[in-house]
Amino acid sequence: MDAANVTAVVLTRDEDRNLPRALGGLPRGMHALVVDSGSRDRTVEFARSWGARVIERPWEGFVEARRFALSQVTTPWAFMLDADEALDDLLRDAILRAGEEPAAYRIFRTTFFCGKPMRLWSREPLIRLFKPQSVRLEASPAAGGGAALHERWIAHGAVADLDGTLLHYSYPDLATYRAKYDRYTALEAAALPASLPRALGQSCKAALRFAWMLFAKGALLDGWRGLYVAFYSAAYPAVAAWKAR
């Protein structure tokens, strides 16, 4: 695949700490489109200095923002990249070796927590490289309901896998994790009914989810980080349900 036929799309707001790593890891010659929603730091300045096309517009939610961004892609292929992600060397090379036949490519992502890759969040399959006309975007809220969160691209046509790993540096410290956790559970709660049976039911299921994450997913092997992430991940739907009340 010719890198010049691909546009990397990044949504940003105050990402000058992460954006150099995200854009700097792209294959040479790949275009970049940065859609910024009111950054107050040097995000826009850096994006333009790197050579990215920058569009500044108000934030209207993840799903709407991604759909808008895709509508601005003019190359045959789009690569959706979060500002706190980066390609490893294998993935960068795999994109350049990829053929043009599939409608989309599946990429495997590993998320880091406090500086360490997590077994619970390893090899997450995501469709991120695709022909713009061959996909649709759907929200997939973890707590159910109608929140426009945790969106996923769905391909219409053949999907192939790419070697390598997309490295996700979303949680450099506990404070960042807690802030995102509180914000996302609040957004999910706003789209849930105020239901006591739902809240109680999700609380009961949390213990089973916690045990499954510890043992089946290997979170226990990650020490205190694994315990922390497994506990809060298992409790997530219950927290959102109780916030809805």
Order of alpha helices (4+ residues) and beta strands (2+ residues): beta-alpha-beta-alpha-beta-alpha-beta-beta-alpha-beta-beta-beta-beta-beta-beta-beta-alpha-alpha-alpha
